């Protein structure tokens, strides 16, 4: 099954998002977040982002097209929060709050939109994405749809990981050229990325999951997502898979140039294991027992 955590939309040219006319709202469940709670949670998220000069998008709909692919975000507001746990908003704020201003500045992030739904046109994948990075607008779209009450629960990622994943796409776009030769050199021999990635649930050697085999950008973003959101799992994989360990070290090195090692060590204390070369294990030799006087063979 393909993982739904990211789609990167590389805009062609710069410009403001198209704001579509408001559409007739669909009937929502009645279990909306109460007004006081919603206002408090959104205020907390807005304050977290404002510390880094990032705005929350408030227009009802955001649309952006690049070539034949278009993305449409129906922005979430209190009137369409039916089934949404208010702690989800806190989780987004917590994820952004984990970063020092220097890293947010390095990504050039300017806008974040909480979307009730995200839909893409011109994409063969039928599954709606949980996040989109619109690179030329320095904007992240985060969908709450996957975590609405009654939706399938995901054991392998959460909305905080979507934040980490999509934010790294912005970082990647700002700091890297189109071809990352250093990254390609780490991949297994004769490996080729494939979009869409195979749906096999078995983790391929050299990758943190199957989705990472889509392309190099998704590969790097998924390693960073695990580093920030599932460090214990990443450490387990890296200790058994040397390629993943090398990829983790590359991502670590690039982020550490901006923020230093402290925040990374807080999230993944097992980095010391990654730094150590593998020891050659030599079997212990048991001394032979004392020689006894054995009968001669005739």
C-alpha positions as CSV (number, residue, x, y, z in Angstrom):
1,X,0.0,0.0,0.0
2,X,1.4,3.4,-0.9
3,X,2.1,5.7,1.9
4,X,0.2,9.0,1.7
5,X,2.6,11.3,3.4
6,X,3.8,13.6,0.6
7,X,3.4,15.0,-2.8
8,X,5.9,17.6,-4.0
9,X,4.4,20.2,-6.4
10,X,7.1,22.2,-8.1
11,X,5.5,25.3,-9.3
12,X,6.4,26.7,-12.8
13,X,6.8,30.4,-12.1
14,X,5.8,32.4,-9.1
15,X,2.5,33.8,-8.2
16,X,-0.2,33.9,-5.6
17,X,-2.5,30.8,-5.2
18,X,-5.8,31.0,-7.0
19,X,-8.6,31.5,-4.6
20,X,-11.6,29.7,-5.8
21,X,-15.1,30.9,-5.0
22,X,-16.7,29.4,-2.0
23,X,-18.6,26.2,-2.8
24,X,-21.7,24.9,-1.2
25,X,-20.5,23.2,2.0
26,X,-21.2,19.6,2.3
27,X,-23.1,18.4,5.3
28,X,-20.7,17.8,8.2
29,X,-21.0,15.7,11.3
30,X,-22.3,17.7,14.3
31,X,-19.4,16.9,16.6
32,X,-17.5,20.1,15.7
33,X,-14.7,21.4,17.9
34,X,-16.4,23.9,20.2
35,X,-15.6,27.6,19.5
36,X,-13.6,28.3,22.6
37,X,-11.3,25.2,22.1
38,X,-10.9,25.8,18.4
39,X,-9.9,29.5,18.9
40,X,-7.4,28.6,21.6
41,X,-5.8,25.8,19.6
42,X,-5.5,27.8,16.5
43,X,-4.1,30.7,18.4
44,X,-1.4,28.5,19.8
45,X,-0.5,27.2,16.4
46,X,-0.5,30.8,15.0
47,X,1.8,32.0,17.8
48,X,4.2,29.1,17.2
49,X,4.4,29.9,13.5
50,X,4.6,33.6,14.0
51,X,7.8,33.3,15.9
52,X,9.3,32.2,12.6
53,X,7.4,34.8,10.5
54,X,5.1,32.1,9.0
55,X,1.4,32.8,8.4
56,X,-1.6,30.5,8.6
57,X,-3.6,30.6,5.4
58,X,-7.2,31.6,6.0
59,X,-8.7,31.8,2.5
60,X,-11.4,29.1,2.0
61,X,-9.7,27.3,-0.9
62,X,-6.2,27.2,-2.2
63,X,-5.5,25.9,-5.7
64,X,-2.2,25.6,-7.5
65,X,-1.3,24.0,-10.9
66,X,2.0,23.0,-12.4
67,X,1.7,21.7,-15.9
68,X,-1.1,19.0,-15.9
69,X,-1.1,18.5,-12.2
70,X,-3.2,20.6,-9.9
71,X,-3.7,20.5,-6.2
72,X,-6.7,21.9,-4.3
73,X,-6.9,22.4,-0.5
74,X,-10.2,23.1,1.2
75,X,-8.9,25.0,4.2
76,X,-10.2,23.7,7.5
77,X,-12.1,26.1,9.8
78,X,-14.3,25.5,12.8
79,X,-17.4,24.9,10.6
80,X,-15.8,21.8,9.0
81,X,-14.0,20.3,11.9
82,X,-16.5,17.5,12.4
83,X,-14.8,14.5,13.8
84,X,-11.4,16.3,14.2
85,X,-9.7,15.9,17.5
86,X,-8.5,19.3,18.7
87,X,-5.2,17.8,19.9
88,X,-4.4,17.4,16.2
89,X,-3.9,21.1,16.0
90,X,-1.6,20.9,19.0
91,X,0.4,18.1,17.3
92,X,1.1,20.4,14.3
93,X,2.2,23.2,16.6
94,X,4.4,20.8,18.6
95,X,6.1,19.6,15.3
96,X,6.9,23.1,14.2
97,X,7.9,24.1,17.7
98,X,10.7,21.5,17.6
99,X,12.7,23.6,15.2
100,X,14.9,26.6,16.0
101,X,14.2,29.7,13.9
102,X,17.4,29.1,11.9
103,X,16.1,26.0,10.3
104,X,12.7,27.4,9.5
105,X,14.5,30.4,7.9
106,X,16.7,28.0,5.9
107,X,13.6,26.4,4.4
108,X,12.1,29.8,3.5
109,X,8.7,28.7,4.7
110,X,6.2,31.5,4.6
111,X,2.7,29.9,4.7
112,X,1.0,26.9,6.3
113,X,-2.5,25.8,5.5
114,X,-4.5,23.3,7.5
115,X,-6.7,21.6,4.9
116,X,-9.9,19.6,5.6
117,X,-9.1,17.8,2.4
118,X,-6.3,17.9,-0.3
119,X,-7.2,16.7,-3.8
120,X,-4.9,16.4,-6.8
121,X,-5.8,16.4,-10.5
122,X,-3.6,14.8,-13.0
123,X,-2.2,12.3,-10.5
124,X,-2.8,8.6,-11.2
125,X,-2.6,7.9,-7.4
126,X,-6.2,7.7,-6.1
127,X,-5.2,8.1,-2.5
128,X,-5.4,11.7,-1.3
129,X,-2.2,13.1,0.1
130,X,-1.7,14.0,3.8
131,X,0.7,16.8,2.9
132,X,1.9,18.9,-0.1
133,X,4.9,21.2,-0.4
134,X,4.4,24.0,-2.9
135,X,8.0,24.8,-3.5
136,X,7.8,28.0,-5.5
137,X,5.3,29.6,-3.0
138,X,7.2,28.4,0.2
139,X,3.9,26.9,1.4
140,X,2.9,23.7,3.2
141,X,-0.5,22.1,2.9
142,X,-1.4,19.7,5.7
143,X,-4.6,17.6,5.6
144,X,-6.6,16.6,8.6
145,X,-8.7,14.2,6.6
146,X,-6.7,11.1,7.4
147,X,-7.1,11.6,11.2
148,X,-10.9,12.4,11.3
149,X,-12.9,10.2,13.6
150,X,-13.9,7.1,11.7
151,X,-11.0,7.3,9.2
152,X,-8.5,4.4,9.0
153,X,-5.8,4.8,11.6
154,X,-2.2,4.8,10.5
155,X,0.3,3.1,12.7
156,X,3.3,4.1,10.5
157,X,2.9,7.9,10.4
158,X,1.2,10.8,12.1
159,X,0.5,14.4,11.3
160,X,3.7,15.5,13.0
161,X,5.7,13.3,10.7
162,X,3.9,14.9,7.7
163,X,5.2,18.3,9.0
164,X,8.8,17.0,9.2
165,X,8.6,15.3,5.8
166,X,7.1,18.3,3.9
167,X,9.4,20.8,5.6
168,X,12.4,18.8,4.5
169,X,11.2,19.1,0.9
170,X,11.5,22.9,1.2
171,X,14.9,22.6,2.8
172,X,16.0,20.2,0.0
173,X,14.7,22.6,-2.7
174,X,16.6,25.5,-1.3
175,X,19.9,23.8,-0.5
176,X,20.4,21.2,-3.2
177,X,20.8,20.9,-7.0
178,X,18.6,18.6,-9.1
179,X,21.0,15.7,-8.9
180,X,22.4,14.7,-5.5
181,X,25.5,12.7,-6.5
182,X,26.5,12.2,-2.9
183,X,23.2,10.6,-2.1
184,X,23.1,8.5,-5.3
185,X,26.5,7.1,-4.4
186,X,25.1,5.6,-1.2
187,X,22.3,3.7,-2.9
188,X,22.6,-0.1,-3.5
189,X,24.3,-0.9,-6.8
190,X,22.0,-1.0,-9.9
191,X,19.1,0.5,-7.9
192,X,16.7,2.7,-9.8
193,X,13.9,4.8,-8.2
194,X,10.4,4.1,-9.4
195,X,7.4,6.4,-9.3
196,X,5.0,5.3,-8.0
197,X,6.8,3.1,-5.5
198,X,6.0,-0.5,-5.2
199,X,3.2,-1.3,-2.8
200,X,5.1,-4.1,-1.1
201,X,4.9,-3.7,2.7
202,X,8.4,-5.3,3.1
203,X,11.0,-2.7,3.7
204,X,13.6,-2.7,0.9
205,X,17.2,-2.9,1.9
206,X,18.7,0.5,1.9
207,X,15.5,2.4,2.6
208,X,13.4,3.2,5.7
209,X,10.2,2.1,3.9
210,X,8.9,1.4,0.4
211,X,7.7,5.0,-0.2
212,X,11.3,6.1,0.0
213,X,12.0,4.3,-3.3
214,X,9.9,6.8,-5.2
215,X,12.7,9.2,-5.9
216,X,15.7,10.7,-4.2
217,X,13.8,13.7,-2.8
218,X,11.2,11.4,-1.2
219,X,14.0,9.2,0.1
220,X,15.8,12.0,1.8
221,X,12.5,13.5,3.2
222,X,11.5,10.1,4.6
223,X,14.8,9.6,6.4
224,X,14.4,13.1,8.0
225,X,10.8,12.3,8.8
226,X,11.9,9.2,10.7
227,X,14.8,11.1,12.3
228,X,12.4,13.7,13.8
229,X,9.3,11.6,14.2
230,X,10.3,8.0,14.7
231,X,13.9,8.1,15.9
232,X,13.8,4.8,17.7
233,X,12.5,3.0,14.6
234,X,15.1,4.8,12.5
235,X,17.9,3.8,14.9
236,X,16.8,0.1,14.8
237,X,16.8,0.1,11.0
238,X,20.1,2.0,10.7
239,X,21.9,-0.4,13.1
240,X,20.9,-3.3,10.9
241,X,21.1,-1.6,7.5
242,X,24.4,0.2,6.7
243,X,22.9,2.1,3.7
244,X,20.2,3.6,5.9
245,X,22.9,4.5,8.4
246,X,24.9,6.3,5.7
247,X,21.8,8.1,4.5
248,X,20.9,9.2,8.1
249,X,24.4,10.6,8.5
250,X,24.1,12.6,5.2
251,X,20.8,14.1,6.3
252,X,22.2,14.7,9.7
253,X,25.2,16.5,8.3
254,X,23.2,18.8,6.1
255,X,20.7,19.8,8.9
256,X,23.6,20.2,11.4
257,X,25.2,22.8,9.2
258,X,22.2,25.0,10.0
259,X,21.2,24.1,13.5
260,X,24.2,22.2,15.0
261,X,24.0,18.7,16.5
262,X,22.1,19.5,19.7
263,X,18.5,19.2,18.4
264,X,19.4,16.1,16.4
265,X,20.9,14.4,19.4
266,X,17.8,15.2,21.4
267,X,15.7,13.4,18.9
268,X,18.0,10.5,18.0
269,X,20.5,9.7,20.8
270,X,21.6,6.6,19.0
271,X,23.7,8.7,16.6
272,X,26.8,7.5,18.4
273,X,26.1,4.1,16.9
274,X,26.0,5.5,13.4
275,X,29.3,7.2,14.0
276,X,31.1,4.1,15.0
277,X,32.6,1.9,12.3
278,X,31.4,-1.7,12.4
279,X,33.7,-3.8,14.5
280,X,34.9,-7.0,13.0
281,X,33.7,-9.8,15.2
282,X,36.3,-12.5,15.9
283,X,35.0,-15.7,17.4
284,X,36.4,-16.5,20.8
285,X,38.7,-19.5,20.8
286,X,38.1,-21.9,23.6
287,X,41.4,-23.4,24.9
288,X,41.6,-27.1,24.2
289,X,41.2,-29.3,27.2
290,X,44.3,-30.7,28.8
291,X,45.7,-33.6,26.8
292,X,45.1,-37.0,28.2
293,X,47.1,-40.1,27.6
294,X,44.9,-41.8,25.1
295,X,45.5,-45.4,23.9
296,X,47.4,-45.7,20.6
297,X,45.6,-46.8,17.6
298,X,47.0,-49.8,15.9
